[in-house]
């Protein structure tokens, strides 16, 4: 029994051992597994959404998106309170070697999350049936019922994240994706319509929950039993969860497209919801790629905060540069190619979504930087600041919605949502900088911006002179080439970046690592940063 327990503990904590030399590899390893999960979701949702949009048109899809938005709101309300507490406090006690308390936290939050999911599902059903079109009642019911498995899945998922073992989340996610793709394919093939799509969502989320729970159960259950939660820990968890739920309610306004409510209220054209959702959905799918890096860094920030503030400073000061390096060309390229992308993939019925996509893509650049800094503020129990700041951002969002939507529809909603999100990112990074006393690498960020601007100019020029299909293909390839050349010419990546990236690249399989190493050597400069400057950038203000 002891040997079995040690093996399970080793499985859970293999990625959370203290030596900093292994942290680059930990981030890279978690990025790989998280990236695999994200890539599967990206490919499946991207292509199925195109097929669904072409099959049903912007008007019918507008009602479907509205009901789905209601379900997402209810899910989001329950996604940050108990699950966030599970992740924070399991990570804290696993890092301290208090495995019994980590086990108790897991089963306590899982049980409470079950009751919460049932309550929110009932409320979601009432809202969906009240506001949805009558002929959408069964579809609405199926979509809202997905709340139960979606919310319960978060507990085992974030337990694995607390152990810095993102690999454990991959099987369930991949299986759920496969089931959803099959359901959409069959629905379109046999004419089951949106009802078949909604049923597929329910089945796929249920399967994902079962698999993730089983994997987490295997390593959590053998941990020491019978340790009750201390009163002080209960108090901290209750306060953290309460603040997190309040934060999520505010977060709904800033990050989760509350603008859809104002579009439904202020614009009689239901298609505007579809155009707005299309633009932001595409940005979210593209944003999943930099989110892999940001999410993996956030995992290490949460796990290391109680062990080493110095390491957290280093992560945040470099993560902003690396995420900006990845996010900038993707979103600038998406904005430049918004016309060819929409007309080619979705058809002429969706052309009003082109300016929405371009605006959403530009505002998504700062949004890509949100994850590590929010993980830090949660680890530091700074939810009070986030709540206050996001309240201000939410007021800005709603005020701009009321001002812009009546005249400009989805375009106005995109401007309002993007401006509020940009304001939210600026505030959270400023607060994190004040808490830890670090400085962003402004010289690196400026050089990256110059490289991205040159790339966007080239891509936009191509899109004006080539047909849509050709513009998409050649624009993406040419943009990538221009950006890489500019990174080298502007010397964005220095010698210390080369060493850090090469260490991270060791986690890739050998054939891939060979090409990755060559690219790193080409892009990085051999110029060393002076010691005082390096300390200023990475360690202290």
matplotlib code that plots the C-alpha trace (Angstrom):
import matplotlib.pyplot as plt

x = [0.0, 2.8, 4.6, 1.4, 0.8, 4.3, 3.9, 0.6, 2.2, 5.1, 2.7, 0.8, 3.8, 6.4, 6.0, 6.1, 9.5, 11.3, 14.6, 14.3, 16.5, 13.6, 11.0, 11.6, 11.1, 8.0, 6.4, 7.4, 6.0, 2.7, 2.6, 2.8, -0.1, -2.1, -1.4, -2.5, -5.8, -6.2, -5.3, -7.9, -10.5, -9.4, -9.6, -12.9, -14.7, -13.3, -14.4, -17.7, -18.6, -18.0, -20.2, -23.0, -22.9, -23.1, -25.9, -28.2, -27.5, -27.0, -30.6, -31.3, -27.8, -28.5, -31.1, -28.8, -25.9, -28.2, -29.2, -25.7, -24.6, -27.1, -25.7, -22.1, -23.0, -24.4, -21.3, -19.0, -20.6, -19.7, -16.3, -14.2, -15.5, -15.0, -12.8, -10.4, -10.2, -9.5, -6.6, -5.1, -5.3, -4.5, -1.5, -0.5, -0.8, 0.7, 3.7, 3.9, 3.7, 0.3, -1.3, -4.1, -5.4, -5.2, -7.3, -9.9, -10.1, -10.7, -13.6, -15.2, -15.2, -16.4, -19.4, -20.2, -19.8, -22.4, -25.0, -24.1, -24.3, -27.8, -28.9, -27.5, -28.9, -32.4, -31.9, -30.5, -33.4, -35.8, -34.0, -33.5, -37.2, -38.3, -36.2, -35.7, -38.0, -40.8, -39.6, -36.1, -37.3, -35.9, -32.7, -32.4, -33.0, -30.2, -27.8, -28.5, -28.2, -24.6, -23.9, -23.8, -20.9, -19.2, -19.1, -18.2, -15.3, -13.6, -12.8, -10.7, -9.3, -8.0, -6.8, -4.5, -3.4, -2.7, -0.3, 1.2, 0.2, -1.7, -1.1, -3.8, -6.4, -5.7, -7.4, -10.8, -10.6, -9.6, -12.4, -15.0, -13.8, -14.1, -17.7, -18.7, -17.3, -19.1, -22.4, -22.1, -21.2, -24.1, -26.5, -25.6, -25.6, -29.0, -30.8, -31.0, -30.4, -29.4, -31.2, -28.6, -25.8, -27.2, -27.5, -23.9, -22.7, -24.4, -23.0, -19.5, -19.2, -20.5, -17.9, -15.2, -16.2, -16.3, -12.8, -11.2, -12.8, -11.5, -7.9, -7.9, -9.5, -6.6, -4.0, -6.1, -8.0, -4.8, -3.6, -3.9, -7.5, -9.4, -7.8, -10.5, -10.2, -8.8, -11.1, -8.6, -8.4, -12.2, -12.4, -9.7, -11.4, -14.8, -13.5, -11.5, -14.5, -16.9, -14.6, -14.0, -17.7, -18.2, -15.2, -16.7, -20.0, -18.1, -15.9, -19.0, -19.5, -15.8, -14.7, -17.7, -19.6, -22.3, -22.7, -24.9, -27.6, -27.5, -27.5, -30.7, -32.1, -31.1, -30.9, -33.9, -31.7, -31.0, -28.2, -26.1, -25.6, -24.3, -21.9, -20.6, -20.2, -18.5, -15.8, -15.1, -15.3, -12.6, -10.4, -10.9, -9.9, -6.7, -6.1, -6.0, -2.5, -0.9, -3.1, -1.1, 2.0, 0.1, -1.8, 1.3, 3.1, 0.1, 0.3, 3.8, 3.0, 0.3, 2.4, 5.6, 4.0, 4.3, 7.8, 9.7, 8.6, 11.8, 10.8, 7.4, 9.1, 11.2, 8.2, 6.0, 8.8, 9.5, 6.0, 4.7, 7.5, 7.0, 3.2, 3.3, 5.8, 3.4, 0.0, 0.9, 1.5, -1.5, -4.0, -2.6, -2.6, -6.2, -7.3, -5.5, -7.1, -10.5, -12.2, -10.8, -11.3, -15.0, -16.0, -14.1, -15.0, -18.5, -19.9, -21.4, -24.2, -21.6, -19.8, -21.1, -18.9, -15.7, -15.3, -16.3, -13.6, -11.0, -11.8, -12.0, -8.6, -6.9, -8.3, -7.4, -3.7, -3.6, -6.2, -3.6, -1.5, -4.1, -3.6, -0.3, -1.0, -4.4, -3.0, -0.5, -3.2, -5.3, -2.3, -1.7, -5.4, -5.8, -9.3, -10.6, -8.5, -9.6, -13.3, -13.0, -11.0, -13.3, -16.3, -14.9, -14.2, -17.7, -19.2, -17.1, -18.3, -22.0, -21.8, -20.1, -22.7, -25.6, -23.8, -22.7, -25.0, -28.1, -26.3, -23.5, -24.9, -22.2, -19.4, -20.3, -20.5, -17.0, -15.5, -17.1, -16.0, -12.5, -11.9, -13.1, -10.8, -7.8, -8.4, -8.7, -5.3, -3.6, -4.9, -4.0, -0.5, 0.0, -1.1, 1.1, 4.1, 3.4, 3.1, 6.2, 8.2, 9.2, 9.5, 8.3, 11.0, 9.7, 12.6, 11.7, 8.0, 8.7, 10.9, 8.2, 5.6, 7.8, 8.2, 4.4, 3.6, 5.9, 4.2, 0.7, 1.5, 2.7, -0.3, -2.8, -1.2, -1.5, -5.2, -6.0, -4.7, -5.3, -8.6, -9.8, -8.4, -5.1, -4.9, -5.5, -2.8, -0.1, -0.9, -0.3, 2.9, 4.3, 3.3, 5.1, 8.3, 8.3, 7.7, 10.6, 13.0, 12.0, 12.5, 16.1, 16.8, 15.4, 17.2, 14.1, 15.5, 18.9, 21.4, 19.6, 16.4, 18.3, 19.4, 16.0, 14.2, 16.8, 16.1, 12.4, 12.8, 14.4, 10.9, 10.0, 10.6, 14.1, 13.1, 11.0, 13.6, 16.3, 14.3, 13.2, 16.8, 17.8, 15.0, 16.0, 19.6, 18.5, 16.2, 18.2, 21.1, 24.4, 24.6, 24.6, 22.6, 24.7, 24.3, 22.7, 20.2, 19.5, 18.8, 16.5, 14.6, 14.3, 14.7, 14.2, 12.9]
y = [0.0, 2.4, 1.7, 2.3, 5.6, 6.8, 6.0, 7.9, 10.8, 10.8, 10.8, 13.8, 15.9, 15.0, 18.4, 20.4, 19.8, 22.9, 23.1, 26.0, 24.4, 22.1, 24.8, 25.7, 22.0, 21.9, 24.8, 23.3, 19.9, 21.4, 23.6, 20.5, 18.7, 21.8, 22.7, 19.3, 19.7, 23.3, 22.2, 19.5, 21.9, 24.5, 22.3, 20.7, 23.8, 25.8, 23.5, 22.5, 26.1, 26.9, 23.9, 24.9, 28.5, 27.6, 25.1, 27.3, 30.9, 34.0, 34.4, 30.9, 30.8, 34.0, 32.3, 29.3, 31.6, 33.5, 30.3, 29.1, 32.4, 32.0, 28.6, 29.9, 32.6, 30.1, 27.8, 30.7, 31.7, 28.3, 28.0, 30.3, 29.9, 26.3, 25.2, 28.2, 27.3, 23.7, 24.7, 27.3, 25.3, 21.9, 23.4, 25.1, 21.9, 19.6, 21.9, 21.8, 18.0, 18.0, 15.4, 14.5, 18.1, 18.2, 15.0, 16.5, 19.7, 17.7, 15.7, 18.6, 20.9, 18.1, 17.5, 21.2, 21.7, 19.1, 20.9, 24.2, 22.8, 21.5, 24.8, 26.8, 24.3, 24.9, 28.7, 28.4, 26.3, 28.9, 31.7, 29.8, 28.7, 32.2, 34.1, 31.7, 31.2, 28.6, 26.2, 26.2, 24.9, 21.4, 22.7, 25.1, 22.4, 20.2, 23.1, 24.1, 20.5, 20.6, 22.8, 19.8, 17.9, 21.2, 22.5, 19.2, 18.6, 21.7, 20.1, 17.1, 19.3, 21.9, 19.2, 18.0, 21.5, 22.0, 19.1, 20.7, 17.6, 18.8, 15.5, 14.0, 16.3, 15.4, 12.0, 13.2, 16.4, 14.6, 12.0, 14.7, 16.5, 13.4, 12.7, 16.3, 16.2, 13.0, 14.4, 17.5, 15.4, 13.1, 15.9, 17.7, 14.4, 13.1, 16.4, 16.4, 20.1, 22.1, 19.6, 17.0, 19.5, 20.3, 16.6, 16.1, 18.8, 17.1, 13.7, 15.0, 17.1, 14.1, 11.8, 14.3, 14.6, 10.9, 10.3, 13.3, 12.3, 8.7, 9.9, 12.3, 9.7, 7.4, 9.6, 11.6, 8.6, 6.9, 10.0, 10.0, 10.0, 11.4, 14.8, 17.4, 20.9, 23.3, 26.2, 28.8, 27.0, 26.8, 30.5, 31.3, 29.0, 30.5, 34.0, 33.1, 31.3, 34.1, 36.7, 34.5, 34.2, 37.9, 38.3, 36.0, 37.9, 41.0, 39.0, 38.1, 41.7, 42.3, 39.0, 36.9, 39.0, 40.5, 42.8, 40.0, 41.0, 44.6, 43.5, 41.5, 44.5, 47.4, 46.0, 44.2, 42.5, 39.1, 38.6, 41.1, 38.5, 36.1, 38.6, 39.6, 36.0, 35.0, 37.7, 37.0, 33.2, 33.4, 35.6, 33.2, 30.2, 32.0, 33.2, 29.6, 29.4, 32.1, 30.9, 27.7, 29.6, 31.9, 29.1, 27.0, 29.9, 30.6, 27.0, 27.6, 31.0, 29.5, 26.6, 28.7, 31.7, 30.3, 29.0, 31.6, 35.2, 35.7, 33.0, 34.6, 37.9, 36.2, 34.4, 37.6, 39.8, 37.4, 36.0, 39.3, 39.5, 36.0, 36.1, 39.4, 37.9, 35.1, 37.0, 40.1, 38.5, 36.2, 38.9, 41.5, 38.9, 38.0, 41.6, 42.2, 39.1, 39.5, 40.1, 37.0, 34.8, 35.7, 35.6, 32.4, 30.4, 31.6, 33.1, 36.4, 36.2, 36.9, 39.9, 42.3, 40.4, 41.5, 44.8, 43.1, 40.5, 43.2, 45.2, 42.2, 40.9, 44.2, 44.4, 40.8, 41.6, 42.9, 40.3, 37.6, 38.8, 38.3, 34.8, 34.8, 38.1, 37.0, 33.8, 35.9, 38.2, 35.2, 33.5, 36.7, 36.8, 40.2, 39.5, 42.6, 44.7, 42.7, 43.0, 46.8, 47.3, 45.0, 46.8, 50.0, 48.1, 46.7, 50.1, 51.3, 48.3, 48.9, 52.6, 52.1, 49.4, 51.8, 54.5, 52.6, 49.6, 51.5, 53.0, 50.5, 47.1, 44.4, 46.8, 49.0, 46.0, 44.9, 48.3, 48.4, 44.9, 45.4, 48.7, 47.3, 44.3, 46.4, 48.6, 45.4, 44.1, 47.4, 47.6, 44.1, 44.3, 47.6, 46.1, 43.0, 45.3, 47.2, 44.1, 42.3, 45.3, 44.2, 46.1, 45.0, 44.7, 47.7, 47.7, 44.1, 44.9, 47.9, 45.9, 43.2, 45.9, 47.2, 43.6, 43.0, 46.3, 45.5, 42.0, 43.5, 46.0, 43.2, 41.0, 43.8, 44.7, 41.2, 41.0, 44.0, 42.6, 38.8, 36.8, 35.5, 32.0, 33.1, 36.0, 33.6, 31.2, 33.5, 36.1, 33.7, 32.4, 35.8, 37.3, 34.6, 35.1, 38.9, 38.6, 36.1, 38.2, 41.3, 39.6, 38.8, 42.3, 44.0, 41.6, 41.0, 37.8, 38.1, 35.5, 34.8, 34.2, 31.6, 29.7, 29.8, 28.7, 25.9, 24.5, 24.6, 22.9, 19.8, 18.6, 18.2, 14.9, 14.7, 15.2, 18.3, 19.6, 19.6, 22.1, 24.1, 24.5, 25.7, 28.2, 29.5, 29.9, 31.8, 34.2, 34.9, 37.3, 36.4, 39.8, 39.4, 41.7, 43.4, 42.1, 45.2, 45.4, 41.6, 42.0, 45.0, 43.0, 39.7, 40.0, 43.3, 46.8]
z = [0.0, 0.9, -2.4, -4.3, -2.5, -3.2, -6.9, -7.1, -5.2, -7.6, -10.5, -9.1, -8.1, -10.7, -12.3, -9.1, -7.6, -6.5, -8.5, -10.9, -13.5, -14.4, -14.6, -18.3, -19.1, -16.9, -18.7, -22.0, -21.1, -19.8, -22.9, -25.1, -23.4, -23.0, -26.5, -27.8, -26.0, -27.3, -30.8, -30.9, -29.6, -32.1, -35.1, -34.2, -33.1, -36.0, -38.7, -37.1, -36.5, -40.2, -41.3, -38.9, -39.9, -43.6, -43.0, -41.0, -41.8, -39.6, -38.5, -37.2, -35.8, -33.9, -31.7, -31.1, -30.1, -27.7, -25.9, -25.8, -24.4, -21.5, -20.8, -20.9, -18.4, -15.9, -16.4, -16.0, -12.7, -11.3, -12.9, -10.7, -7.2, -6.0, -8.9, -8.4, -4.7, -5.6, -7.8, -5.4, -2.2, -3.6, -5.2, -2.0, 0.2, -2.4, -2.6, 1.2, 1.3, 3.0, 0.7, 3.1, 3.2, -0.6, -0.8, 1.5, -0.5, -3.7, -2.4, -0.5, -3.5, -5.8, -3.6, -3.3, -7.0, -7.7, -5.6, -7.3, -10.8, -10.1, -8.8, -11.7, -14.2, -12.8, -13.1, -16.6, -17.8, -16.5, -18.3, -21.5, -21.7, -20.8, -23.4, -26.2, -29.2, -28.5, -31.2, -29.5, -26.2, -26.6, -28.0, -25.2, -22.6, -24.0, -24.1, -20.5, -19.3, -20.4, -17.4, -15.0, -16.7, -17.7, -14.2, -12.5, -15.0, -13.7, -10.3, -11.6, -14.3, -11.9, -9.4, -12.2, -12.9, -9.2, -9.5, -12.6, -14.5, -17.6, -19.4, -17.2, -18.7, -22.3, -22.8, -21.6, -23.6, -26.8, -26.4, -25.8, -29.0, -31.1, -29.9, -30.6, -34.1, -34.8, -33.5, -35.7, -38.7, -38.3, -37.6, -40.8, -42.8, -41.6, -41.2, -37.4, -37.4, -34.3, -32.1, -33.0, -32.4, -28.9, -28.1, -29.2, -26.9, -23.9, -24.7, -25.4, -22.2, -20.1, -21.5, -20.9, -17.3, -16.7, -18.1, -16.3, -13.0, -13.4, -14.1, -11.2, -8.9, -9.5, -7.9, -5.4, -3.8, -2.4, -0.6, 3.2, 4.4, 7.4, 7.7, 8.3, 7.0, 9.7, 10.6, 9.2, 5.9, 5.7, 6.3, 3.6, 1.1, 1.8, 1.4, -1.7, -3.3, -2.5, -3.9, -7.0, -7.6, -7.4, -9.6, -12.2, -12.2, -13.0, -15.4, -17.3, -18.3, -19.3, -20.8, -21.7, -24.2, -22.1, -25.2, -26.6, -24.1, -25.3, -28.9, -28.3, -26.3, -28.5, -32.0, -33.6, -36.2, -34.6, -37.2, -35.3, -32.5, -35.1, -36.6, -33.2, -32.1, -35.3, -34.9, -31.3, -31.7, -34.4, -32.2, -29.3, -31.4, -32.7, -29.1, -27.9, -29.3, -27.2, -24.3, -24.3, -23.3, -20.9, -19.3, -18.8, -17.2, -15.1, -13.7, -12.6, -11.2, -9.0, -7.9, -7.2, -5.5, -2.0, -2.7, -4.6, -5.3, -7.2, -9.7, -10.1, -10.9, -13.6, -15.1, -15.3, -16.7, -19.5, -20.1, -21.2, -23.9, -25.1, -25.2, -27.0, -29.4, -30.3, -30.1, -32.1, -35.5, -35.2, -34.4, -36.7, -39.5, -38.6, -38.8, -42.1, -43.6, -42.1, -45.5, -47.3, -44.2, -43.7, -47.4, -48.1, -45.0, -44.3, -47.5, -48.6, -46.0, -43.3, -44.9, -42.2, -39.8, -41.5, -39.6, -36.4, -36.8, -37.6, -34.6, -32.3, -33.5, -32.8, -29.3, -28.6, -28.6, -25.1, -24.0, -24.8, -21.9, -19.1, -17.8, -15.9, -14.2, -13.1, -11.7, -9.7, -8.3, -7.3, -5.7, -3.8, -2.8, -4.5, -5.7, -4.0, -6.4, -9.4, -8.4, -8.1, -11.3, -13.3, -12.0, -13.5, -16.8, -16.8, -16.4, -19.4, -21.4, -20.7, -21.3, -24.7, -25.5, -24.8, -26.8, -29.9, -30.4, -31.5, -34.4, -35.2, -34.1, -33.8, -34.7, -31.7, -29.4, -30.6, -29.9, -26.4, -25.5, -26.8, -25.1, -21.7, -22.0, -22.9, -19.8, -17.7, -18.8, -18.3, -14.7, -13.7, -15.1, -13.3, -10.0, -10.4, -11.1, -8.0, -5.8, -7.0, -8.2, -11.7, -14.9, -18.4, -21.1, -23.0, -25.5, -26.5, -26.7, -28.9, -31.3, -31.5, -32.3, -35.2, -36.6, -36.4, -38.1, -41.0, -41.3, -41.2, -43.9, -46.2, -45.5, -46.0, -49.3, -50.6, -49.5, -51.6, -54.9, -54.6, -54.6, -51.3, -51.4, -52.7, -50.2, -47.3, -48.3, -49.5, -46.9, -44.0, -45.5, -46.5, -43.2, -41.2, -43.4, -43.0, -39.2, -38.7, -40.8, -38.8, -35.5, -36.6, -38.0, -34.9, -32.5, -30.4, -28.9, -27.1, -25.9, -22.6, -24.5, -26.6, -23.6, -22.0, -25.2, -25.8, -22.3, -22.9, -26.3, -24.7, -23.9, -27.6, -29.4, -31.0, -34.7, -33.8, -31.4, -34.1, -36.2, -33.2, -32.1, -35.6, -35.6, -32.2, -33.2, -36.3, -34.5, -31.4, -31.2, -29.6, -27.9, -24.2, -21.9, -19.3, -15.8, -14.3, -17.2, -16.9, -13.2, -13.9, -16.5, -14.8, -11.1, -9.4, -10.4]

ax = plt.figure().add_subplot(projection="3d")
ax.plot(x, y, z, "-o")
ax.set_aspect("equal")
plt.show()
